[in-house]
Amino acid sequence: MTRKQPPDLDGKVVVVTGASSGIGRAFVERAACPGSRFALLARRGDLLESLADAVRGRGGEALVQPVDLRDADAARTAAEEALAEFGPPDVVVANAGLSIARSVAATAARPDSITRSVATNFTGPVAHALPLLEAMRGRGTGHLIGSSTANARLTIPGWGPYVASKSAWDAWLRTAAAELAPHGIAVTILAFPLVATEMSRPTLTGRRAMSAEDAADWISEAIGSRRPRIAPWWLRAAEVANAVAPTALARAIGRSSQRLSQP
Ligand SMILES: NC(=O)c1ccc[n+]([C@@H]2O[C@H](COP(=O)([O-])OP(=O)(O)OC[C@H]3O[C@@H](n4cnc5c(N)ncnc54)[C@H](OP(=O)(O)O)[C@@H]3O)[C@@H](O)[C@H]2O)c1
């Protein structure tokens, strides 16, 4: 398939979380170019180092940040280090995430499903984004792109920890978009459908999924268009159905989604 032209990032500073694998890594591999400067954040430092080598091989610069976003202090410090190294970013791709499919019954035995999901998908990313947004606000330009899920505004039985934490992230991004627009900062929500990555491997069997490279193209599209949300074509209709008949839709979705709940 023909890929979209990546954005020209010559002279741009781009912060990418969740850069070690999947969508974030596919984006950096595609978009690195001479003059680009990347701060690369995830926990697996070895994978970030190999990606940084690839960026440098293309004539760019890379800062490797092996950080666990669940530690809000570490997340904030990482953002401050990226600012010290490169100055205010042009684009922040807040893409790191954790997916836990767990029913209410199974969560009773694993309440950490909630705390881990919220820390990875909401509080950690916000702690990391805040110093970067302040720096962009001071300069009067910038772009925050947040990886979310098409399910963030739907009801998906069996997926409480993931959907609830992404809903919080989605709502915070919408709020930030409204507040920051007058300061020259765009916010884009990427409402991804199922994407074939490490994250979705346990739940992929027999289901159609986007490739990580196609999903990475959404990040490129966001940088070019600065649209508030990029979503699959069917999402608006699903959200209207959810608003009009939430119980019936949740029952219909639940027949398949609940089977994916982990013990
Ligand atoms: N795949 C899908 O079907 C799908 C659907 C909708 C939305 N999304 C969203 O798309 C984004 C990218 O996911 P992906 O599909 O590319 O999956 P992935 O390959 O598993 O990537 C997730 C990334 O997040 C990083 N990460 C996870 N926990 C972290 C933590 N505590 N601290 C720092 N980094 C952490 C991982 O790196 P380390 O393990 O090295 O820390 C990895 O780089 C996520 O926000 C996800 O929720 C994915």
Ligand as a Chemical Component Dictionary entry (heavy atoms), coordinates in Angstrom:
data_LIG
# 
_chem_comp.id                   LIG 
_chem_comp.type                 NON-POLYMER 
_chem_comp.pdbx_formal_charge   0 
_chem_comp.three_letter_code    LIG 
# 
loop_
_chem_comp_atom.comp_id 
_chem_comp_atom.atom_id 
_chem_comp_atom.alt_atom_id 
_chem_comp_atom.type_symbol 
_chem_comp_atom.charge 
_chem_comp_atom.model_Cartn_x 
_chem_comp_atom.model_Cartn_y 
_chem_comp_atom.model_Cartn_z 
_chem_comp_atom.pdbx_ordinal 
LIG N1  N1  N 0  -3.254 -1.456 19.579 1  
LIG C1  C1  C 0  -4.543 -1.092 19.622 2  
LIG O1  O1  O 0  -5.449 -1.855 19.222 3  
LIG C2  C2  C 0  -4.920 0.271  20.122 4  
LIG C3  C3  C 0  -6.257 0.690  19.977 5  
LIG C4  C4  C 0  -6.636 1.937  20.451 6  
LIG C5  C5  C 0  -5.701 2.762  21.051 7  
LIG N2  N2  N 1  -4.406 2.353  21.175 8  
LIG C6  C6  C 0  -3.464 3.244  21.860 9  
LIG O2  O2  O 0  -2.329 3.472  21.049 10 
LIG C7  C7  C 0  -1.212 3.769  21.882 11 
LIG C8  C8  C 0  0.001  2.976  21.420 12 
LIG O3  O3  O 0  -0.222 1.583  21.656 13 
LIG P1  P1  P 0  0.328  0.439  20.691 14 
LIG O4  O4  O 0  -0.858 -0.196 20.067 15 
LIG O5  O5  O -1 1.405  0.968  19.816 16 
LIG O6  O6  O 0  0.869  -0.623 21.750 17 
LIG P2  P2  P 0  2.336  -1.022 22.225 18 
LIG O7  O7  O 0  3.172  -1.500 21.102 19 
LIG O8  O8  O 0  2.123  -1.921 23.398 20 
LIG O9  O9  O 0  2.930  0.382  22.722 21 
LIG C9  C9  C 0  2.660  0.918  23.969 22 
LIG C10 C10 C 0  3.807  1.860  24.278 23 
LIG O10 O10 O 0  3.572  2.473  25.565 24 
LIG C11 C11 C 0  4.723  2.304  26.368 25 
LIG N3  N3  N 0  4.345  2.199  27.763 26 
LIG C12 C12 C 0  3.466  1.330  28.327 27 
LIG N4  N4  N 0  3.423  1.489  29.646 28 
LIG C13 C13 C 0  4.282  2.500  29.936 29 
LIG C14 C14 C 0  4.703  3.131  31.134 30 
LIG N5  N5  N 0  4.211  2.744  32.331 31 
LIG N6  N6  N 0  5.603  4.130  31.083 32 
LIG C15 C15 C 0  6.118  4.514  29.883 33 
LIG N7  N7  N 0  5.770  3.960  28.708 34 
LIG C16 C16 C 0  4.868  2.964  28.740 35 
LIG C17 C17 C 0  5.354  0.993  25.871 36 
LIG O11 O11 O 0  6.744  0.976  26.133 37 
LIG P3  P3  P 0  7.463  0.165  27.291 38 
LIG O12 O12 O 0  6.772  -1.149 27.442 39 
LIG O13 O13 O 0  8.872  0.065  26.789 40 
LIG O14 O14 O 0  7.328  1.039  28.489 41 
LIG C18 C18 C 0  5.139  1.136  24.374 42 
LIG O15 O15 O 0  6.150  1.917  23.797 43 
LIG C19 C19 C 0  -1.649 3.471  23.320 44 
LIG O16 O16 O 0  -1.967 4.656  24.000 45 
LIG C20 C20 C 0  -2.900 2.640  23.125 46 
LIG O17 O17 O 0  -3.785 2.724  24.225 47 
LIG C21 C21 C 0  -3.990 1.132  20.723 48 
# 
loop_
_chem_comp_bond.comp_id 
_chem_comp_bond.atom_id_1 
_chem_comp_bond.atom_id_2 
_chem_comp_bond.value_order 
_chem_comp_bond.pdbx_ordinal 
LIG N1  C1  SING 1  
LIG C1  O1  DOUB 2  
LIG C1  C2  SING 3  
LIG C2  C3  SING 4  
LIG C2  C21 DOUB 5  
LIG C3  C4  DOUB 6  
LIG C4  C5  SING 7  
LIG C5  N2  DOUB 8  
LIG N2  C6  SING 9  
LIG N2  C21 SING 10 
LIG C6  O2  SING 11 
LIG C6  C20 SING 12 
LIG O2  C7  SING 13 
LIG C7  C8  SING 14 
LIG C7  C19 SING 15 
LIG C8  O3  SING 16 
LIG O3  P1  SING 17 
LIG P1  O4  DOUB 18 
LIG P1  O5  SING 19 
LIG P1  O6  SING 20 
LIG O6  P2  SING 21 
LIG P2  O7  DOUB 22 
LIG P2  O8  SING 23 
LIG P2  O9  SING 24 
LIG O9  C9  SING 25 
LIG C9  C10 SING 26 
LIG C10 O10 SING 27 
LIG C10 C18 SING 28 
LIG O10 C11 SING 29 
LIG C11 N3  SING 30 
LIG C11 C17 SING 31 
LIG N3  C12 SING 32 
LIG N3  C16 SING 33 
LIG C12 N4  DOUB 34 
LIG N4  C13 SING 35 
LIG C13 C14 SING 36 
LIG C13 C16 DOUB 37 
LIG C14 N5  SING 38 
LIG C14 N6  DOUB 39 
LIG N6  C15 SING 40 
LIG C15 N7  DOUB 41 
LIG N7  C16 SING 42 
LIG C17 O11 SING 43 
LIG C17 C18 SING 44 
LIG O11 P3  SING 45 
LIG P3  O12 DOUB 46 
LIG P3  O13 SING 47 
LIG P3  O14 SING 48 
LIG C18 O15 SING 49 
LIG C19 O16 SING 50 
LIG C19 C20 SING 51 
LIG C20 O17 SING 52 
# 
